[in-house]
Amino acid sequence: CRMLPQHFYFLSIGASTMPLYLLIFFFIIFSNCFASESLPSCKTTLAEELHALPTMTLELFDRTPGKGWRVLETAKCYPQAEDLLKRYIAMHGPQSSLYLHLGQIQLRQENRIAAANSFQKSLRQGEKTTDSFKFNDFVSALTAYAERDRARFDKHINVVKAGIDNYGNRQNMRLLNALADNFEANYNDVLSILEKI
């Protein structure tokens, strides 16, 4: 955002001679201008993360706040976060957690078909029904939410709920309960509600 000479002319006018609505107008314009120049753009942030991608470990890329795809999600750069996740998978190989987070980023963009496909790829083939952590049922519940299938959603959420003594299940139930209570809402709205709980 660039300020032109006439902007400075208006700023040089005394407050007593400028109508209040004009003062408010220019305050908003200049505030947005300075804010946009101080914050990195989605494109710039993506380029920085892509530069680091070849040597970035899974722990750093996927599980560290302010790094990898998470820095883009925090900035609400959802298409760029999706792009970065896909590139990491192509470069370093598939991981269950990466496909899970890819699906969630796609849900943030209301791309439900792509999200359901990514969730399916995140299912852990070696998981047993006797395992205490019900990761696959959590993922299947998310898939059912993406596909607007309430009956299937309830089936899998009940399995996760039955294992509430497991810490991982207990954490995942926070999201699943919010989805259950707001099943017709879009994913971003559900996350906003969850942040206030």
Salt bridges, closest charged atoms under 4 A:
GLU59 OE1 - ARG63 NH1 3.22
ASP62 OD1 - HIS101 ND1 2.80
GLU73 OE2 - ARG108 NE 2.93
GLU82 OE2 - LYS86 NZ 3.02
ASP83 OD1 - ARG87 NE 3.00
GLU110 OE1 - ARG112 NE 3.24
ASP137 OD1 - HIS156 ND1 2.80
GLU147 OE1 - ARG152 NH2 2.37
ASP149 OD2 - ARG152 NE 3.19
ASP154 OD1 - ARG150 NE 2.96
